[in-house]
Amino acid sequence: MCLFDKIEKILILSKITKNFVMKKTLKILGFSLGGIIALFLILWAGFETRYAIINSRAKASLAEKQTLKAGHEEMRDLNGNGRLDPYEDFRKPVEERVEDLLAQMTLEEKAGLLWHPPLGIGNKGEILGKPNPALFNMASTYDLIIRKKLRHFNLFRTPGTRHLAQWYNEIQKIAEQDRLGIPITIASDPRHGINNFIGDDLLGGGFSEWPEPIGLAATDDSLLIAEFGRIAAEELAAVGIRTALHPMADLATEPRWARINGTFGEDASLSAKMTAAYIYGFQGSQLGPQSVACMTKHWPGGGPQAGGLDAHFRYGMDQAYPGDNFDYHLIPFKAAFDAGTAMIMPYYGVPVDQTSENVGMSFNKEIINDLLREEYGYNGVVCSDWGIIEGFGFFGIEMFESPGWGVDDLSPKERIKKAIDAGIDQFGGNSNVEELIALVRAGSISEERIDQSVRRLLRVKFQMGLFDNPYVDVDAAERIVGNREFMDKGKEAQRKSIVLLKNQMKPDSSMMLPLSKNIKVYIENMSKEIAGQYAQVVDSLDDADFAILRLQTPWEPRDGSMMETFLHQGYLDFQEPELSRLLEITRKKPTVICMYLERPAVIPEIADGVVGLLGEFGANDDAVLDIVFGRFNPTAKLPFELPSAMAEVEAQHEDVPFDSENPLFPFGFGLSYHAADEILF
C-alpha cells in the first residue's frame, strides 16, 4: 500500500470516527435535553396539580350567606346560623360585637388574624391561585384566606382602578363565604407621592400625584396636609385599601439615612404638627366607615441610624444615641397618639444600650410593653415591620434576609414568642400561622394573650364598617381615583412644596429668577415637550441662554442588592467625574438647578456656581418650571438643614437635630420672589 493510500485510509477512518462521535454526542445531548424537558414538564404538571388540589380543597368549605331582616334593616348572616348574632348587628356597640365574635372563633381563626403578608393580583384583577413572584404572590390566595384564615394583606404592584376594585370585591366574597364571614383588610405603602419609597411605577394605581411627606412638611401647612389625607383616603378606600402603612413620624436627624423622604423632617415640633394633621386627614376625628386607618411608624423613631445606614440591611441594624436624645424622637409619636392613630409599627433597628437587651424594637419588651403600652397608655394595634420572623423566599430560596436583628439565634417559633411577649399584636410580611398555633397548644403562649391582640384587630374592622359592608362600588372607584379635582390639588401642593434656595443678583440689581419665556434653554432630566411650553429648547449647551438641570441627591451603592435601589444611603455629595461635568456647565452658561432632596444634599460647589437653585421633594416638570418662569411664587421652607461638607455630616450626632457646624442652608430657609433680602449669598 502506497503512502497516499495509507493517508486516504487514515482520513476515511478519521471521518468515520468523527461522525460516530458526533452522532453519539448529539444522541447524548438529545437524551439530556429531552430529560430536562421531561423533568420540567413533570415539575410543572406537579406544580399545577398541587395548587389545583389546594384550591379545590379550600373552596369546598365555602357557603353562600344570606341576609336577615331586623325591623327595617337588612344585615348579613355571616355565620349562616339563621339568626342575627350581636357581631352581625351594626346597631350594637363595637365592644359587644367584638366579644360576641371572639367567643365564636377557633384558635385557627384567631391565629390567622395575627399575620399581615403581601398578596398579589393578576394583571386584569384575577385572583391568583398559585405563586407568581413577578406579581408579588407567594402562595394561593384561596389557601391563605380559607385554610390559613388570614384576613390582612398588603399590596405592592396593582392593576388599574377598575380591575383592582373588582379583585377586592372578589376576595371579600371569598372571606364572606368562610365560616364566620370575617372581612379582609387591605393595606398599602404610600401611593400618592411622585417618588414613593418603592417606586410609583412598581406600585401603580393611577392616584392623584402629590409631593412626598417631606415636601408636605416644607409647606408648613397643616390644613394642606389634612386635605391631602382626606383626598388620599377617599381614593384608597374607593378601591378597598383601608390601612395606610404610614405616616412616618421618624425624625431626619441623621442626614445620610435612606428613609428621610418619607418623614416630616428633623424638627420634632414640625413633625408632630404634620403627623397629627396627616392622621386626621386619613382617619377623621374618629375611625369610621369613611376612614383609612393609619399605621404610624417607626416606633420609637427610626431616624438615628448609626452612620446613616438603614436597618433593612444587616450592616445597618444599630440605632445610635450619642447625643443622649432618645426622648426627642418620641415627640411626634405623642402627637400621633393624641390624633388617634389606629396602629403603630416599630422599626427593625436595635436601640443600642437604651434598654437591658440589644434586640430589634419588635422583640424588645421595654420598648413595646413598658414604654408604648404602659407609659404612653397606647391600646391600639402594634404590627411589626415586615419579615422579622422569616426572610422572603420562593420554593425555599431566600430572596431577602429576615431583619430580625438581635435574635439571629432564635428559630421562627422562638421569635414569634419573644415578639408576642414584648407586646406585638400582628406580624407584617410573614404568615407563620402553624407555628403560632403550635406555641399556643404547647402552652408557651396563652390563648388569653392571643385574645388581647384579636380584640384590637377586630375592633378596627368593626369601627371601619367592614363587617357591615366591605364591598366597593367599582364604577364610583373609577370616578374617584385620579379625578381632575384631586389631580389639581396635588399639582398645587407640588408647587407649594418647592423651595427656592438661591436667586443670584444681576448687574442691574434685578434677580435672575424668574426667567423670561423668550429664551433658549438647554435641559437635562426633563421633558423636552413640557419645557418647550416655557421656552425654546435647544440640544446644544453652546446654543442656549440658560441651562436648566434636574438632579437627584447622590447616594452610595454598597452591596448591589435590589433593596439598595429603593433605599438610597451613604454619601450626599457628587463624586467625580460628575461633579466636574456639572461645574463645567455652570461655568459655560447661567445655570438653574432643581435638586430632588430625598436626603439633605451636600452641594457647596454647585450652589456657588449656579444662578438659581431650587429644592424639590416630589414634583413634576411643569411644577418646577412654573417656579423657574414665575408662574408660581415660591413659599416653601427647608424641613431640614443642608450641610456644607461631608466632614460636617460625619461629625454630627445621629440623634440630634440642627447640629451641622456650618450649614450651607439652615432649617427653615427659603426665598420668595417678593423677599429678595433673604438671599444667603
ZIBEL-V532940 format. One record per pair of residues at least 4 apart in sequence whose C-alpha atoms are under 7 Angstrom apart, sorted by the first residue. I is the first residue (numbers start at 1). GAP is how many residues later the second one is. D is the distance in Angstrom with one decimal. If there is no record, write none. Layout:
{{I;GAP;D} {I;GAP;D}}
This chain:
{{1;4;6.1} {1;5;6.6} {2;4;6.4} {3;4;6.2} {4;4;6.1} {5;4;6.1} {6;4;6.1} {7;4;6.1} {8;4;6.2} {9;4;6.1} {10;4;5.9} {11;4;6.0} {12;4;6.1} {13;4;6.0} {14;4;6.0} {15;4;6.0} {16;4;6.1} {17;4;6.1} {18;4;6.0} {19;4;6.0} {20;4;6.0} {21;4;5.9} {22;4;6.0} {23;4;5.9} {24;4;6.2} {25;4;6.0} {26;4;5.8} {27;4;6.1} {28;4;6.0} {29;4;5.9} {30;4;5.9} {31;4;5.9} {32;4;6.1} {33;4;6.1} {34;4;5.9} {35;4;5.9} {36;4;6.0} {37;4;6.1} {38;4;6.1} {39;4;6.1} {40;4;5.9} {41;4;5.9} {42;4;6.0} {43;4;6.0} {44;4;6.1} {45;4;5.9} {46;4;5.9} {47;4;6.4} {48;4;6.0} {49;4;6.2} {50;4;6.2} {51;4;5.9} {51;78;6.9} {51;79;6.0} {52;4;6.0} {53;4;6.1} {54;4;6.2} {54;89;6.6} {55;4;6.1} {55;74;6.7} {55;87;5.9} {55;88;6.3} {56;4;6.2} {58;84;6.1} {58;85;5.8} {58;88;5.7} {58;89;6.1} {62;115;5.1} {62;116;5.2} {63;114;5.0} {63;115;6.7} {64;113;5.4} {65;12;6.1} {65;13;6.3} {65;15;5.9} {65;112;6.2} {66;10;6.1} {66;11;5.6} {67;7;6.2} {67;8;5.3} {67;9;4.3} {67;10;5.4} {68;6;5.5} {68;7;5.3} {68;8;6.0} {68;9;6.2} {68;16;6.9} {69;4;5.8} {69;5;4.7} {69;6;6.5} {70;4;6.2} {75;13;6.8} {75;14;6.8} {76;12;6.5} {77;5;6.6} {77;6;7.0} {77;7;6.4} {77;11;6.7} {78;10;6.7} {78;98;6.6} {78;102;5.5} {78;103;4.8} {79;100;5.7} {79;101;4.4} {79;102;6.2} {84;4;6.2} {84;5;6.7} {85;4;6.6} {86;6;6.5} {86;11;5.4} {86;14;6.3} {87;10;3.9} {87;11;6.5} {87;13;5.8} {87;14;5.7} {90;378;6.6} {92;4;6.7} {92;5;6.6} {93;4;6.4} {94;4;6.1} {94;365;6.8} {94;368;6.4} {94;369;7.0} {95;4;6.3} {96;4;6.1} {97;4;6.2} {98;4;6.0} {98;357;6.4} {98;360;6.3} {98;361;6.3} {99;4;6.2} {100;4;6.8} {101;4;6.4} {105;4;5.8} {105;5;6.4} {106;4;6.3} {107;4;6.0} {108;4;6.2} {108;329;6.9} {109;4;6.8} {109;40;5.5} {110;344;6.3} {111;322;6.0} {111;325;6.7} {111;326;6.5} {112;36;5.9} {112;37;4.7} {112;38;4.4} {112;39;6.8} {112;321;6.1} {113;37;5.7} {113;38;5.7} {113;39;6.9} {113;341;6.7} {114;311;6.4} {114;312;4.4} {114;313;6.2} {115;35;6.6} {115;37;6.7} {115;311;5.6} {115;312;5.0} {115;313;6.2} {115;315;6.4} {115;316;5.4} {116;36;4.9} {116;37;5.1} {116;38;6.8} {116;310;7.0} {116;311;5.9} {116;312;4.7} {116;313;5.6} {116;314;6.5} {116;315;6.9} {117;36;5.3} {117;37;6.2} {117;311;5.8} {117;312;4.0} {117;313;5.1} {117;314;6.1} {118;35;5.3} {118;36;4.6} {118;37;5.7} {118;311;6.1} {119;17;6.5} {119;18;5.3} {119;34;5.9} {119;35;6.2} {119;36;5.8} {120;8;6.9} {120;15;5.3} {120;16;5.0} {120;17;4.2} {120;35;6.7} {121;4;5.8} {121;5;6.1} {121;6;6.1} {121;7;6.3} {121;14;6.5} {121;37;6.4} {122;4;4.4} {122;5;6.3} {122;6;6.3} {123;36;5.5} {124;35;6.4} {124;39;5.6} {125;34;6.5} {125;38;4.5} {125;39;5.6} {125;41;6.6} {125;42;5.0} {126;41;6.4} {127;14;6.8} {127;40;6.7} {128;12;6.3} {128;13;5.9} {129;11;4.3} {129;12;5.5} {129;13;6.4} {130;9;5.4} {130;10;4.4} {131;6;5.2} {131;7;4.4} {131;8;4.6} {131;9;6.3} {132;4;6.4} {132;5;4.9} {132;6;6.1} {133;4;5.4} {133;5;6.2} {135;22;6.7} {136;20;7.0} {138;256;6.7} {140;4;6.3} {141;4;6.3} {142;4;5.8} {143;4;5.1} {143;5;6.4} {144;4;4.9} {144;5;6.3} {144;6;5.7} {145;4;4.8} {145;5;5.0} {145;6;6.6} {145;30;6.6} {146;32;6.6} {148;285;6.7} {151;32;6.6} {151;33;4.5} {151;34;6.2} {152;32;5.7} {152;33;4.9} {152;34;6.0} {153;32;6.6} {153;33;5.1} {153;34;6.1} {154;32;5.6} {154;33;4.4} {154;34;5.3} {155;32;6.4} {155;33;5.4} {156;47;5.2} {157;45;5.6} {157;46;4.2} {157;47;5.9} {158;6;6.7} {158;45;6.1} {158;46;5.6} {158;47;6.2} {159;4;6.1} {159;5;5.8} {159;45;6.8} {159;46;6.6} {160;4;6.0} {160;45;5.7} {160;46;7.0} {161;4;6.1} {161;44;6.3} {161;78;6.8} {161;316;6.8} {161;317;6.1} {162;4;6.2} {162;312;6.0} {162;316;6.2} {163;4;6.1} {164;4;6.2} {164;75;6.3} {165;4;6.4} {165;74;4.5} {165;75;6.6} {165;307;6.8} {165;309;5.6} {166;4;6.3} {166;308;6.5} {167;4;6.4} {168;4;6.3} {168;72;6.1} {169;4;6.2} {169;302;5.5} {169;303;6.7} {170;4;6.5} {171;4;6.4} {172;4;6.0} {172;11;6.1} {172;12;6.2} {172;298;6.9} {173;4;6.3} {174;4;6.6} {175;6;5.5} {175;7;6.2} {175;8;5.7} {175;9;6.8} {176;5;3.9} {176;6;6.4} {176;7;6.4} {177;4;5.9} {182;285;6.9} {183;283;6.2} {183;284;6.2} {183;287;6.8} {185;57;6.3} {186;54;6.7} {186;55;4.9} {186;56;5.7} {186;57;6.2} {187;54;5.5} {187;55;6.0} {187;56;4.3} {187;57;5.8} {187;58;6.6} {188;53;6.9} {188;55;6.6} {188;56;5.6} {188;57;5.7} {189;55;6.3} {189;56;4.9} {189;57;6.7} {190;6;6.6} {190;56;6.9} {191;5;6.7} {191;9;6.4} {191;12;6.9} {192;15;6.1} {192;16;6.0} {192;17;5.2} {192;18;5.7} {193;16;5.9} {193;17;5.0} {193;18;5.2} {193;19;4.6} {193;425;6.6} {194;6;6.7} {194;15;5.9} {194;16;6.1} {194;17;6.1} {194;18;6.7} {194;424;5.1} {194;425;6.6} {195;4;6.0} {195;5;6.4} {195;17;6.9} {195;423;5.8} {196;4;5.6} {197;369;6.4} {198;4;6.8} {198;368;5.5} {199;4;6.4} {200;4;5.6} {206;275;6.9} {206;276;5.9} {207;28;6.9} {207;274;5.5} {207;275;4.6} {208;274;4.7} {208;278;5.8} {208;279;4.8} {208;282;6.2} {209;278;6.3} {209;281;5.3} {209;282;6.9} {210;280;4.5} {210;281;6.7} {210;283;6.4} {210;284;5.9} {211;4;5.2} {211;5;6.3} {211;282;6.8} {211;283;5.3} {211;406;5.8} {211;407;4.4} {211;408;6.0} {212;4;6.4} {212;49;6.4} {212;50;6.4} {212;405;6.0} {212;406;5.7} {213;4;6.2} {213;48;6.6} {213;49;5.3} {213;50;5.8} {213;51;5.8} {214;4;6.4} {214;47;5.3} {214;48;6.0} {214;49;5.4} {214;50;4.7} {214;51;6.1} {214;403;6.5} {214;425;7.0} {215;4;6.8} {215;282;5.1} {215;402;4.8} {215;403;6.9} {216;9;6.4} {216;281;6.2} {217;47;5.1} {217;48;7.0} {217;57;6.6} {217;422;6.2} {218;279;5.5} {218;418;5.3} {218;419;5.1} {218;420;5.7} {218;421;5.3} {219;277;6.0} {219;278;5.2} {219;417;4.9} {219;418;6.6} {221;4;6.5} {222;4;6.1} {222;51;6.9} {222;52;5.8} {222;55;5.6} {223;4;6.2} {224;4;6.1} {225;4;6.2} {225;49;6.9} {225;52;6.0} {225;53;5.6} {226;4;6.2} {226;51;4.9} {226;52;5.3} {226;54;6.2} {226;55;4.2} {227;4;6.2} {227;54;6.1} {228;4;5.9} {228;53;6.8} {229;4;5.9} {229;49;5.5} {229;52;3.9} {229;53;4.6} {230;4;6.2} {230;51;4.4} {230;52;5.3} {231;4;6.3} {231;255;6.8} {232;4;6.1} {233;4;5.9} {233;49;5.2} {233;58;6.8} {233;59;5.6} {234;4;6.1} {235;245;6.0} {235;246;4.9} {236;4;6.4} {236;5;5.0} {236;6;6.8} {237;4;5.1} {237;5;5.6} {237;55;6.7} {238;234;6.3} {238;239;4.8} {238;242;7.0} {239;233;6.6} {239;238;6.0} {240;232;6.5} {242;50;4.5} {242;51;6.1} {243;49;5.3} {243;50;4.7} {243;51;6.0} {244;48;6.4} {244;49;6.0} {244;50;4.9} {244;51;6.0} {245;49;6.4} {245;50;5.0} {245;51;6.9} {246;48;6.0} {246;49;5.4} {246;50;5.2} {246;51;6.3} {247;28;6.8} {247;47;7.0} {247;48;6.9} {247;49;5.0} {247;50;6.3} {248;14;6.1} {248;15;5.2} {248;48;5.9} {248;49;4.9} {248;50;6.4} {249;14;6.2} {249;22;6.7} {249;26;6.3} {249;47;6.7} {249;48;5.9} {249;49;6.8} {249;52;6.9} {249;83;5.6} {249;84;6.2} {250;13;5.9} {250;48;6.3} {250;51;4.6} {250;52;5.5} {250;53;5.4} {250;79;6.9} {251;12;6.5} {251;14;5.8} {251;15;4.8} {251;16;7.0} {251;17;6.8} {251;50;6.7} {251;52;5.2} {251;78;6.4} {252;8;5.7} {252;11;6.8} {252;13;5.1} {252;14;4.3} {252;51;5.4} {253;13;5.1} {253;50;6.2} {253;51;6.4} {253;401;5.9} {253;402;5.6} {253;403;5.6} {253;404;4.8} {254;49;6.3} {254;50;5.7} {254;51;6.9} {254;54;5.9} {254;400;4.7} {254;401;6.8} {255;53;7.0} {255;344;6.2} {255;345;5.8} {256;52;4.6} {256;313;5.6} {256;314;5.5} {256;315;6.7} {256;316;6.9} {256;343;6.8} {257;46;7.0} {257;48;6.7} {257;51;4.3} {257;52;6.0} {257;53;6.3} {257;312;5.7} {258;52;6.2} {258;309;5.1} {258;310;4.9} {258;311;4.7} {259;308;6.9} {260;338;6.3} {260;339;5.8} {261;337;4.7} {261;338;6.6} {264;7;5.0} {264;10;6.9} {264;375;7.0} {265;6;6.5} {265;374;4.9} {265;375;5.5} {266;373;6.8} {266;374;5.6} {266;391;5.8} {267;4;6.1} {267;390;6.8} {268;4;6.0} {268;60;7.0} {268;63;6.0} {268;64;6.1} {269;4;6.3} {270;4;6.2} {271;4;5.8} {271;61;5.8} {272;4;6.2} {272;59;6.5} {272;60;4.0} {272;63;5.3} {273;4;6.4} {274;4;6.0} {275;4;6.3} {275;57;6.7} {275;60;6.9} {275;61;6.2} {276;4;6.2} {276;59;5.6} {276;60;5.5} {276;63;5.4} {277;4;6.2} {278;4;6.5} {279;4;5.8} {279;15;6.4} {279;60;6.5} {279;62;6.4} {280;4;4.7} {280;5;6.1} {280;59;6.5} {282;9;6.0} {282;10;5.4} {282;11;6.8} {282;12;7.0} {283;4;5.4} {283;8;4.5} {283;9;5.5} {283;10;5.8} {284;7;6.5} {287;4;5.7} {287;176;6.0} {287;177;6.3} {288;175;5.3} {288;176;4.5} {288;177;6.7} {289;174;6.9} {289;175;4.3} {289;176;4.9} {291;173;6.5} {293;49;5.7} {294;47;5.7} {294;48;5.7} {294;49;6.1} {295;46;6.8} {295;47;6.4} {295;48;4.3} {295;49;5.0} {295;50;6.3} {296;45;6.7} {296;47;6.2} {296;48;4.9} {296;49;6.1} {297;47;5.8} {297;48;4.7} {297;49;6.2} {298;4;5.6} {298;47;5.3} {298;48;4.6} {298;49;4.8} {299;45;6.9} {299;46;6.0} {299;47;4.2} {299;48;6.1} {300;29;6.8} {300;30;6.0} {300;46;6.6} {301;28;5.4} {301;29;6.7} {302;45;6.0} {302;47;7.0} {304;15;5.5} {304;16;5.8} {304;17;6.9} {304;350;4.7} {304;351;4.8} {305;4;5.8} {305;5;6.4} {305;13;6.2} {305;14;4.4} {305;15;5.9} {305;349;6.5} {306;10;6.9} {306;12;5.7} {306;13;5.2} {306;14;5.0} {306;348;6.5} {308;261;6.9} {308;262;6.8} {309;7;4.5} {309;260;6.5} {310;6;4.8} {311;5;4.5} {311;6;4.5} {311;37;5.7} {311;38;5.3} {312;4;7.0} {312;36;6.9} {312;91;6.2} {313;4;6.6} {314;89;7.0} {317;32;5.0} {317;33;5.9} {317;88;6.3} {318;31;5.5} {318;32;4.9} {318;33;6.5} {318;34;6.2} {319;30;5.8} {319;31;5.6} {319;32;5.0} {319;33;5.9} {320;31;6.7} {320;32;6.1} {320;334;6.3} {320;335;6.9} {321;4;6.2} {321;5;6.5} {321;333;6.5} {321;334;5.3} {322;331;5.9} {322;333;6.9} {323;330;5.9} {323;332;6.1} {323;333;6.1} {325;330;5.8} {325;331;6.4} {330;4;6.4} {331;4;6.8} {332;4;6.4} {333;4;6.2} {334;4;6.3} {335;4;6.2} {336;4;6.4} {336;5;5.6} {337;4;5.7} {342;38;5.6} {342;39;6.5} {343;37;5.5} {343;38;4.6} {343;39;5.7} {344;37;6.3} {344;38;4.9} {344;39;6.3} {345;37;5.8} {345;38;5.1} {345;39;5.5} {345;40;6.1} {346;15;5.8} {346;16;5.9} {346;38;5.8} {346;39;6.3} {347;14;5.9} {347;38;6.0} {348;12;5.4} {348;13;6.1} {348;37;6.7} {348;55;6.4} {348;57;6.9} {349;11;5.2} {349;12;6.2} {350;8;5.9} {350;9;5.2} {350;10;4.3} {350;11;6.2} {350;55;6.8} {351;7;6.5} {352;6;5.7} {353;5;6.4} {355;11;6.6} {358;48;6.3} {359;4;6.2} {359;5;6.1} {359;46;6.1} {359;47;4.2} {359;48;6.5} {360;4;6.3} {360;44;6.6} {360;45;5.3} {360;46;5.9} {361;6;6.3} {362;22;5.9} {362;57;5.8} {362;62;6.7} {363;55;5.8} {363;56;4.5} {363;59;5.7} {364;4;6.3} {364;58;5.6} {365;4;5.2} {365;5;6.4} {365;56;7.0} {365;57;3.8} {365;58;6.6} {366;4;4.7} {366;5;6.0} {367;4;5.2} {367;5;6.4} {368;4;5.0} {368;5;6.3} {368;54;6.0} {368;55;5.6} {369;4;4.8} {369;5;6.3} {369;53;5.8} {369;54;5.2} {370;4;5.1} {370;5;6.3} {371;4;4.9} {371;5;6.4} {372;4;5.2} {372;5;6.6} {372;6;5.9} {373;4;4.9} {373;5;4.8} {373;6;6.5} {380;76;6.2} {381;44;6.1} {381;75;5.7} {381;76;6.4} {382;42;5.4} {382;43;5.2} {382;44;6.5} {383;41;6.1} {383;42;5.8} {383;43;4.5} {383;44;5.6} {383;45;6.3} {384;40;6.7} {384;42;6.3} {384;43;5.1} {384;44;5.4} {385;43;5.4} {386;42;4.3} {386;43;4.3} {387;4;5.6} {387;5;6.9} {387;15;5.5} {387;16;6.7} {387;41;6.3} {387;42;4.8} {387;43;5.6} {388;14;5.4} {388;15;5.3} {388;16;4.6} {389;13;6.6} {389;15;6.6} {389;23;5.4} {389;26;6.1} {389;27;6.7} {389;41;6.8} {390;12;5.1} {390;22;6.5} {390;40;6.8} {391;7;6.3} {391;9;5.4} {391;10;4.6} {391;11;3.8} {392;6;5.8} {392;7;5.6} {392;8;5.1} {392;9;6.8} {393;4;5.1} {393;5;4.0} {393;6;4.8} {393;7;6.8} {394;4;6.6} {404;4;6.3} {410;4;5.5} {410;5;5.9} {411;4;6.1} {412;4;6.2} {413;4;6.4} {413;22;5.8} {414;4;6.2} {415;4;6.1} {416;4;6.2} {416;20;7.0} {417;4;6.0} {417;28;6.9} {418;4;6.1} {419;4;6.5} {419;5;5.6} {420;4;4.8} {420;5;6.7} {425;28;4.8} {432;4;6.6} {433;4;6.3} {434;4;6.1} {435;4;6.3} {436;4;6.4} {437;4;6.2} {438;4;6.0} {439;4;6.3} {439;5;5.2} {439;6;5.8} {440;4;5.8} {440;5;4.8} {440;6;5.7} {440;7;6.2} {445;4;6.9} {446;4;6.7} {447;4;6.1} {448;4;6.6} {450;4;6.2} {451;4;6.0} {452;4;6.7} {453;4;6.3} {454;4;6.0} {455;4;5.9} {456;4;6.7} {457;4;6.8} {458;4;6.2} {459;4;6.1} {460;4;6.2} {461;4;6.4} {461;5;5.5} {461;6;6.9} {462;4;6.0} {462;5;6.0} {465;4;6.3} {466;4;4.4} {473;4;6.2} {474;4;6.6} {475;4;6.6} {476;4;6.1} {477;4;5.9} {479;4;6.4} {482;4;6.2} {482;5;6.0} {483;4;6.1} {484;4;6.1} {485;4;6.3} {486;4;6.2} {487;4;6.2} {488;4;6.2} {489;4;6.3} {490;4;6.3} {491;4;6.6} {492;4;6.3} {493;4;6.1} {494;4;6.8} {494;124;6.9} {494;125;5.3} {494;129;6.3} {495;128;5.3} {496;138;6.6} {496;139;6.3} {496;140;6.0} {497;119;6.8} {497;139;5.3} {498;116;6.8} {498;117;5.8} {498;118;4.8} {498;136;6.6} {498;138;5.8} {499;115;5.5} {499;116;5.0} {499;117;6.5} {499;135;6.4} {499;136;6.9} {499;137;4.8} {499;138;5.7} {499;139;6.7} {499;171;5.6} {500;113;6.3} {500;114;4.6} {500;115;6.6} {500;134;6.3} {500;170;5.6} {500;171;5.1} {500;172;6.8} {501;112;5.3} {501;113;5.4} {501;114;7.0} {501;169;5.6} {501;170;6.1} {502;110;5.1} {502;111;4.8} {502;177;6.6} {503;8;6.3} {503;9;6.0} {503;10;6.0} {503;108;6.0} {503;109;4.7} {503;110;6.9} {504;7;6.0} {504;8;5.7} {504;107;4.9} {504;108;6.3} {505;4;5.9} {505;5;5.9} {505;6;4.7} {505;7;6.0} {506;4;5.4} {506;5;5.7} {506;6;6.1} {512;99;6.6} {513;99;6.8} {513;115;6.4} {514;114;5.2} {514;115;4.7} {514;116;4.8} {515;113;6.2} {515;114;4.8} {516;113;6.4} {517;17;5.5} {517;18;4.9} {517;112;6.9} {518;17;6.0} {519;16;5.7} {519;17;6.2} {519;26;6.2} {520;15;6.1} {520;16;4.7} {520;17;5.7} {520;18;6.4} {520;24;4.9} {520;25;5.2} {520;26;6.6} {521;14;6.6} {521;15;6.1} {521;16;5.0} {521;17;5.9} {521;23;4.9} {521;24;5.9} {521;25;5.0} {521;26;5.5} {521;27;6.8} {522;15;5.9} {522;16;5.4} {522;17;6.2} {522;18;6.6} {522;19;5.5} {522;22;5.6} {522;24;6.4} {522;25;4.7} {522;26;6.2} {523;24;5.8} {523;25;4.9} {523;26;5.6} {524;24;6.8} {524;25;4.9} {524;26;6.2} {525;24;6.6} {525;25;5.5} {526;24;6.7} {526;95;6.4} {527;4;6.1} {527;94;7.0} {528;4;5.9} {528;9;6.8} {529;4;7.0} {530;91;7.0} {530;92;6.6} {531;4;6.5} {531;6;6.9} {532;4;5.6} {532;5;5.7} {538;5;6.6} {538;6;6.4} {540;4;6.9} {545;44;6.8} {546;43;5.8} {546;44;5.1} {546;45;5.7} {547;42;6.4} {547;43;6.3} {547;44;4.6} {547;45;6.2} {548;43;5.9} {548;44;4.8} {548;45;5.8} {549;43;6.4} {549;44;4.8} {549;45;6.3} {550;43;5.9} {550;44;4.9} {550;45;5.9} {551;43;6.3} {551;44;4.8} {551;45;6.1} {552;43;5.6} {552;44;4.7} {552;45;6.8} {553;19;6.4} {553;42;6.7} {553;43;6.0} {553;44;5.8} {553;45;6.5} {553;46;6.5} {553;48;5.3} {554;17;6.9} {554;18;5.2} {554;19;5.9} {554;20;5.9} {555;13;5.5} {555;14;5.4} {555;15;5.7} {555;16;5.6} {555;17;6.0} {556;12;7.0} {556;13;5.9} {556;14;4.9} {556;15;5.7} {557;7;6.9} {560;4;6.6} {563;4;6.2} {564;4;6.1} {572;29;5.0} {572;30;5.4} {573;28;6.2} {573;29;4.8} {573;30;6.1} {574;4;6.5} {574;5;5.3} {575;4;5.6} {576;4;6.4} {577;4;6.3} {578;4;6.2} {579;4;6.2} {580;4;6.0} {581;4;6.6} {582;4;6.5} {583;4;6.3} {583;23;6.5} {583;26;6.8} {584;4;6.3} {585;4;6.2} {586;4;6.0} {586;5;5.3} {586;23;5.7} {586;24;5.9} {590;20;6.6} {590;21;6.0} {591;19;5.1} {591;20;5.7} {591;21;6.7} {592;18;5.9} {592;19;5.9} {592;20;4.5} {592;21;5.8} {593;19;6.4} {593;20;5.1} {593;21;6.3} {594;19;5.9} {594;20;4.5} {594;21;5.6} {594;22;6.8} {595;19;6.2} {595;20;4.9} {595;21;6.1} {596;19;6.0} {596;20;4.9} {596;21;5.7} {597;4;6.4} {597;18;6.0} {597;19;5.9} {597;20;5.7} {598;19;6.4} {600;41;6.9} {600;42;5.2} {601;41;6.3} {602;40;6.5} {602;41;5.7} {602;42;5.8} {602;43;5.9} {602;44;6.8} {603;4;6.0} {603;41;6.9} {604;4;6.1} {604;40;5.8} {604;60;6.8} {605;4;6.3} {606;4;6.2} {607;6;6.8} {619;4;6.0} {619;5;6.7} {620;4;6.6} {621;4;6.1} {622;4;5.9} {623;4;6.8} {624;4;6.4} {625;4;5.9} {626;4;5.9} {626;5;4.7} {626;6;5.5} {627;4;6.1} {627;5;5.1} {627;6;6.3} {627;7;6.4} {633;39;6.4} {633;40;6.2} {634;37;7.0} {634;38;5.2} {634;39;7.0} {635;36;6.9} {635;37;5.8} {636;34;6.1} {637;31;4.9} {637;32;5.2} {637;33;4.5} {638;29;5.4} {638;30;4.7} {638;31;5.3} {638;32;6.4} {639;28;5.9} {639;29;6.1} {640;27;4.7} {641;17;6.7} {641;22;6.5} {641;24;5.7} {641;25;4.5} {641;26;4.3} {642;21;5.8} {642;22;5.6} {642;23;5.1} {642;24;6.4} {643;5;6.7} {643;6;6.6} {643;17;6.0} {643;19;7.0} {643;20;4.4} {643;21;5.4} {644;18;6.5} {644;19;5.2} {644;20;4.6} {645;4;6.7} {646;4;6.2} {647;4;6.2} {648;4;6.4} {648;12;5.9} {648;13;6.4} {649;11;6.6} {652;7;6.0} {652;8;6.2} {665;4;6.4} {671;4;6.4} {671;5;6.9} {671;7;6.3} {671;8;6.9} {672;4;6.7}}
